[in-house]
Amino acid sequence: MRQVRAQARTAVQLRAKHPHWRVDLAIGTTAPQRALGSLLHLSGLARVLAPLAGASGRLSPPQLLGAQILAADAYYDELASAEAAAKKQP
């Protein structure tokens, strides 16, 4: 999860340096991608699947799905936080 959150912070920096729709598409900040991220967060699905992703070693398909959903939720959460922090800076 630390890596996913770091990727989101880096995505905000990349967007600030290169404001282009292709960058938005690559980092997941287009309207449909954000809507999907918001829906995922509001649904609470990530919290329900969190115990599945807690295993170590090779993950089973349900555990892998749980980990991917948790990662997507963490990414969009950190993306929103990093964007808010970037807007506060002069």
N, C-alpha and C positions, 0 to 999 in steps of 0.2 A: 504494500500500500504506500510505503514511503516513495518508491520509485514512481508510482502513478501520480502522486501529489506533486513530485518534483517535475514531472513531465507537464503537468498543467501550468505550473509557474513559468516554466520555460516557454510554453505556448503563448502565454500572455506577453512575454518579452519579444518573442518572434513577431507577434501581431503588431506590436508597437513599432517595430523596425520596418516591417513590410506589410502595410495595410492594403491587402489585395484579397479578392474573393477566393483565389486559389489557396491562400494561407488559411482563410476562414474554413474552407472545406477540409483542408488537411488537419487542422487542429480541432475540428468539431464544433465550430461556433456558428454554423448556419442555423437558420430558424428551425428547420425540421430536426436537426441534431440536438439543439437545445431543448426543443419540446419533448423529445424522447428522453433526454436526461432528466428533465423536470418531472415527467410522468413516472420515470423509474424511481426518483427520489420520493415523490408524493405517495407512491403505492406502498412503500415500506417493504417491498420485496427483498431488498438487500439485507435488511435486518432479519427477515425470516430465514434467508439462506445463509447467513453468517456462520452458523454452526457447521454447515456442510463444508465450508472452505477452510476450516480450522485444522485440517489434518496435515501431516507432514509426509514427505515422500511423494510417490506417484499418486496423482489424484484420479479418482474414478470419474466417469462422465458427469454425474450429478454434482460432484464436488468441484469439478472444473467449471461447470456452468455457474455454480454459486460464486466461485472466485472471480469469474469474469464479470458477473453482475455487480459484485462488491467493488471491483476495480472501476467499472464505469461510473458507479455512484460516487465513489471517492474522487474520480477525475473531475466530474462536473461540479461537485461541491467545492473542490479546491480551485477550479477555474473561476467560479463566481467570486470566491474570496480574494483571489489574486487580482482579478479585474477591479474589484472594489478598492483594494489597497492601492492599485496603480492609479486609479482616478483621484485618490486623496493626495497623492504626491504631486508637487508643483511641476 
